[in-house]
Amino acid sequence: MKFHLFEKHSEIYLRKSREYLEEANLARVEHQAAAEHHAALAKMYTERIVRIEGEIDRALRARSFAVREPVVEEAERTKPEGLVVYPARAARP
């Protein structure tokens, strides 16, 4: 069976077909632009993930190599010689 789409009312069908073609081309350009945008976002997030993972790795390595000093209470700290410690105002007569 052969379709004779453009034989009858050919001007109307041609005009409508051109409208469809233009719509299809516009949709293709819009989707291509959106795909490029999403590809750029995916690349940006990939780079961000690599950077953050590197920062976390460096922080963990620095923490594991750091020597922790023991915590000394204020009362246990030795005061430098020659330093005069005055009582608080409320304690004075």
C-alpha positions as a Markdown table, in Angstrom:
| # | Residue | x | y | z |
|---|---|---|---|---|
| 1 | Met | 0.0 | 0.0 | 0.0 |
| 2 | Lys | 1.5 | 3.3 | -1.0 |
| 3 | Phe | 0.7 | 6.5 | 0.8 |
| 4 | His | 0.1 | 9.6 | -1.3 |
| 5 | Leu | 0.5 | 12.1 | 1.5 |
| 6 | Phe | 1.7 | 15.0 | -0.5 |
| 7 | Glu | -0.5 | 14.6 | -3.6 |
| 8 | Lys | -3.8 | 15.9 | -2.1 |
| 9 | His | -3.6 | 19.2 | -0.3 |
| 10 | Ser | 0.1 | 19.1 | -0.8 |
| 11 | Glu | 0.7 | 22.7 | 0.4 |
| 12 | Ile | -1.0 | 22.2 | 3.7 |
| 13 | Tyr | 0.9 | 18.9 | 4.4 |
| 14 | Leu | 4.2 | 20.5 | 3.4 |
| 15 | Arg | 3.7 | 23.5 | 5.6 |
| 16 | Lys | 2.7 | 21.2 | 8.6 |
| 17 | Ser | 5.7 | 18.9 | 7.9 |
| 18 | Arg | 8.1 | 21.9 | 7.9 |
| 19 | Glu | 6.6 | 23.0 | 11.3 |
| 20 | Tyr | 7.2 | 19.5 | 12.7 |
| 21 | Leu | 10.7 | 19.5 | 11.3 |
| 22 | Glu | 11.4 | 22.9 | 12.9 |
| 23 | Glu | 10.0 | 21.7 | 16.2 |
| 24 | Ala | 12.1 | 18.6 | 16.1 |
| 25 | Asn | 15.3 | 20.5 | 15.3 |
| 26 | Leu | 14.6 | 23.0 | 18.2 |
| 27 | Ala | 13.9 | 20.1 | 20.6 |
| 28 | Arg | 17.2 | 18.5 | 19.5 |
| 29 | Val | 19.2 | 21.7 | 20.1 |
| 30 | Glu | 17.5 | 22.1 | 23.6 |
| 31 | His | 18.3 | 18.6 | 24.6 |
| 32 | Gln | 21.8 | 18.8 | 23.3 |
| 33 | Ala | 22.4 | 22.0 | 25.3 |
| 34 | Ala | 20.9 | 20.3 | 28.4 |
| 35 | Ala | 23.1 | 17.2 | 27.8 |
| 36 | Glu | 26.2 | 19.4 | 27.6 |
| 37 | His | 25.1 | 21.2 | 30.8 |
| 38 | His | 24.7 | 17.9 | 32.6 |
| 39 | Ala | 28.0 | 16.6 | 31.4 |
| 40 | Ala | 29.7 | 19.7 | 32.7 |
| 41 | Leu | 28.0 | 19.2 | 36.1 |
| 42 | Ala | 29.0 | 15.6 | 36.2 |
| 43 | Lys | 32.7 | 16.6 | 35.5 |
| 44 | Met | 32.5 | 19.3 | 38.1 |
| 45 | Tyr | 31.2 | 16.9 | 40.8 |
| 46 | Thr | 33.8 | 14.3 | 39.8 |
| 47 | Glu | 36.5 | 16.8 | 40.4 |
| 48 | Arg | 34.9 | 17.9 | 43.6 |
| 49 | Ile | 34.7 | 14.3 | 44.9 |
| 50 | Val | 38.4 | 13.8 | 44.1 |
| 51 | Arg | 39.4 | 17.0 | 45.9 |
| 52 | Ile | 37.3 | 16.2 | 49.0 |
| 53 | Glu | 38.6 | 12.6 | 49.1 |
| 54 | Gly | 42.2 | 14.0 | 48.9 |
| 55 | Glu | 41.5 | 16.4 | 51.7 |
| 56 | Ile | 40.0 | 13.7 | 53.9 |
| 57 | Asp | 42.9 | 11.4 | 53.2 |
| 58 | Arg | 45.5 | 14.1 | 54.0 |
| 59 | Ala | 43.7 | 14.9 | 57.3 |
| 60 | Leu | 43.6 | 11.2 | 58.3 |
| 61 | Arg | 47.2 | 10.7 | 57.5 |
| 62 | Ala | 48.2 | 13.8 | 59.4 |
| 63 | Arg | 46.2 | 12.7 | 62.4 |
| 64 | Ser | 47.7 | 9.2 | 62.4 |
| 65 | Phe | 51.3 | 10.6 | 62.4 |
| 66 | Ala | 50.6 | 13.3 | 65.0 |
| 67 | Val | 52.0 | 12.7 | 68.4 |
| 68 | Arg | 49.4 | 13.5 | 71.0 |
| 69 | Glu | 50.6 | 15.4 | 74.1 |
| 70 | Pro | 49.0 | 14.3 | 77.4 |
| 71 | Val | 46.4 | 16.6 | 78.7 |
| 72 | Val | 47.7 | 18.4 | 81.9 |
| 73 | Glu | 45.2 | 19.9 | 84.4 |
| 74 | Glu | 45.6 | 23.5 | 85.3 |
| 75 | Ala | 46.6 | 22.6 | 88.9 |
| 76 | Glu | 49.3 | 20.3 | 87.7 |
| 77 | Arg | 51.1 | 22.8 | 85.5 |
| 78 | Thr | 54.2 | 24.2 | 87.0 |
| 79 | Lys | 54.3 | 27.9 | 87.3 |
| 80 | Pro | 57.5 | 29.7 | 86.1 |
| 81 | Glu | 59.8 | 30.8 | 88.9 |
| 82 | Gly | 59.7 | 34.4 | 89.8 |
| 83 | Leu | 56.1 | 34.7 | 89.0 |
| 84 | Val | 54.1 | 36.2 | 91.8 |
| 85 | Val | 50.5 | 35.0 | 92.1 |
| 86 | Tyr | 48.2 | 37.3 | 93.8 |
| 87 | Pro | 44.9 | 36.1 | 95.3 |
| 88 | Ala | 41.7 | 37.1 | 93.6 |
| 89 | Arg | 40.0 | 40.3 | 94.7 |
| 90 | Ala | 37.1 | 38.5 | 96.4 |
| 91 | Ala | 39.6 | 36.6 | 98.6 |
| 92 | Arg | 41.3 | 39.8 | 99.8 |
| 93 | Pro | 40.3 | 41.1 | 103.3 |
